[in-house]
Amino acid sequence: MPEAVTLLVNGEERSLEVEGRTLLVHALRDGLLLTGAHIGCDTSQCGACTVLLDGRAVKSCTVLAHQAEGREVTTIEGLAQDGELHPIQRAFVEHHGLQCGFCTPGVILTAADLLSRGRSPSDEEIRHALRGNLCRCTGYQGIVESIRAVGAAS
Amino acid sequence: MIPAETRYARASDLDHALELLAEPDAKAIAGGQSLIPVMKLRIARPSLVVDISRLDLRGASEREGELHIGPLTTWDELIGAELLRRPALAALGECARGIGDLQVRNLGTIGGSVIHADPASDMPAVLLALDARLRLRSPDGERELGVADALVGPFTTALGPQELVTDIVIPVPAPGSGSAYASVEHPASGFALAGAAAFVTPEDETVAVTGVGATPFVLAGDLADAEIFGDSFAPAEYRRELARVVADRALSAARERAREDR
């Protein structure tokens, strides 16, 4: 039996009906038409569905929509402000941090969590943080350079 | 993949959670990082998921010579806990840093992971080495179980269906103690092919291993005599050798740390 759940998505209160089993990623994609969180696997491994839940990176395919009740969800659609790309997004453009782009929303939100922890991360820390985000195009070098550039600038 | 149909209920407090768990196929969910993946594969098909994640059972504190870790403490919170920075307790953070990935560590909880009882789970080895006990609560009352008694087989615990972990209790180590965790991981899953936690005190040395048997266990005597599990990824003899290597690494790191601890 579907029940109402209210989430704070990208700064806006959004209510929708979800089943007990509905995963957050499906609530975002199918319920709120926020398709930036991608589904790249069925096994909670690829990280393409990563969003921020109360500011921390989580795999939205491994959270029940009901568990996010009343909490802040940030998707890739919520990063740019007033038509200006977020600094991480800009760095990915400048440092060739993406090719096909499928994993990119998840990678950027993981990076947002890492960079919110208040210090400029080393390459080793960046790679450790990216362990839950699979990229099949870039070999990660461009991704690491993009994140390093934002860390160094802040 | 989408889990099988289920209902969802959020527990408002511990008693409410225990009451909801009276339903025969109900299952408690905390961080969900072990449960949701198996629900998606439909290996687990609970009729009701009881969300305990908002109960006040998180964080680390020290009282009367014992360290208390709330079972809902996430890996990320465990890594950040000031109280656990001591060389004697360093294995906890060291082990937590290697678990899953950033996203999993942000949600996954120590209590949920231990009670999932994956035979290759990392943290139970550390808890065994540190002689941790689980405080449990059910409608029948409270009891305590050592981690070795709680984990009875692969994905099987001694907990009743209406029983929850309410506290993880570790004796505060004597000054001059050190602990460490070392593992060799399966490259795809990240779970331990062999993991070892060592705890060194001025009087004693304890090593516990994981990933190599039906449950993690404290090493008593030689690894050559231990019953070791093998599969297509790592046959038993290879795992035995890996266990020896990681046990040595953990033990030397723990001895080193014991010299820094006060």
Interface residues (C-beta under 8 A of the other chain):
Chain A: M1 E3 E19 G20 R21 L23 H26 D42 T43 S44 G47 T50 L53 R56 A57 V58 K59 C61 T62 V63 L64 H66 Q67 E69 T110 D113 L114 H128 A129 L130 R131 G132 N133
Chain B: M1 I2 P3 A4 E5 T6 R7 Y8 R10 I29 G32 Q33 I36 P37 M39 K40 L41 L48 V49 D51 S53 D76 R97 G100 D101 L102 Q103 V104 N106 L107 G190
